[in-house]
């Protein structure tokens, strides 16, 4: 895993395709304001967040955690849905 020596994070903000994520409703500014951007850049899971996404033209509202992973050298975001407690 490549580590950015400046702050010991495996990812840098410029590694992420923010334009693509904005297209489904995940915004860098909102992650920064919530304090979760640093968590993502460390390669850790965020706390549970309420997401409102647009996937293939369908509005999806869900609680999930986010995590950055590397696939074929690229930074990709994993959206891990959280099952509601009954």
C-alpha positions as CSV (number, residue, x, y, z in Angstrom):
1,X,0.0,0.0,0.0
2,X,1.4,3.4,-1.0
3,X,1.5,5.8,1.9
4,X,1.6,9.5,1.5
5,X,4.6,10.5,3.7
6,X,3.2,13.9,4.6
7,X,0.3,12.6,6.7
8,X,0.7,8.8,6.7
9,X,-2.5,8.2,4.7
10,X,-2.7,5.6,1.9
11,X,-4.8,7.9,-0.2
12,X,-4.6,11.6,-1.3
13,X,-7.7,13.6,-2.1
14,X,-6.5,14.0,-5.7
15,X,-6.6,10.1,-6.0
16,X,-10.4,10.2,-5.9
17,X,-12.6,10.9,-8.9
18,X,-14.8,13.5,-7.1
19,X,-16.7,14.4,-10.2
20,X,-17.8,10.8,-10.6
21,X,-18.8,10.5,-7.0
22,X,-20.7,13.9,-7.2
23,X,-22.7,12.3,-10.0
24,X,-24.2,9.8,-7.6
25,X,-24.5,12.2,-4.7
26,X,-21.3,11.8,-2.7
27,X,-19.7,15.3,-2.3
28,X,-16.2,16.0,-1.1
29,X,-17.3,19.3,0.6
30,X,-19.9,17.4,2.7
31,X,-17.3,14.7,3.7
32,X,-14.9,17.5,4.7
33,X,-17.6,19.3,6.8
34,X,-18.6,16.1,8.5
35,X,-14.9,15.3,9.3
36,X,-15.1,12.0,7.4
37,X,-12.7,12.9,4.6
38,X,-9.7,12.3,6.7
39,X,-11.1,8.9,7.8
40,X,-11.6,8.0,4.1
41,X,-8.1,9.1,3.1
42,X,-6.7,6.9,5.9
43,X,-8.4,3.9,4.3
44,X,-10.7,3.5,7.2
45,X,-14.5,3.1,7.2
46,X,-16.5,6.2,8.0
47,X,-19.1,6.3,10.7
48,X,-22.7,5.4,9.6
49,X,-24.0,8.1,7.3
50,X,-27.3,8.8,5.7
51,X,-26.8,8.8,2.0
52,X,-29.1,9.9,-0.8
53,X,-27.7,8.5,-4.0
54,X,-28.7,8.4,-7.6
55,X,-27.8,5.0,-9.0
56,X,-28.7,4.3,-12.7
57,X,-31.4,7.0,-12.5
58,X,-32.9,5.6,-9.3
59,X,-33.0,7.6,-6.1
60,X,-31.7,5.5,-3.2
61,X,-31.8,6.6,0.4
62,X,-29.8,4.4,2.8
63,X,-27.6,4.4,5.8
64,X,-24.1,3.2,5.0
65,X,-20.4,3.5,5.7
66,X,-17.9,4.5,3.1
67,X,-14.4,3.2,2.6
68,X,-11.7,3.9,0.0
69,X,-10.0,0.8,-1.5
70,X,-7.5,0.3,-4.3
71,X,-8.5,-1.7,-7.3
72,X,-6.1,-2.0,-10.2
73,X,-4.2,0.9,-8.7
74,X,-7.2,3.2,-8.6
75,X,-8.9,4.6,-5.6
76,X,-12.5,3.4,-5.5
77,X,-15.2,4.0,-2.9
78,X,-17.0,1.1,-1.3
79,X,-20.5,1.8,0.0
80,X,-21.4,-0.6,2.7
81,X,-25.1,-0.5,3.5
82,X,-26.1,-0.9,7.1
83,X,-29.1,-3.1,7.9
84,X,-31.7,-1.2,10.0
85,X,-32.2,-2.6,13.5
86,X,-35.8,-3.9,13.9
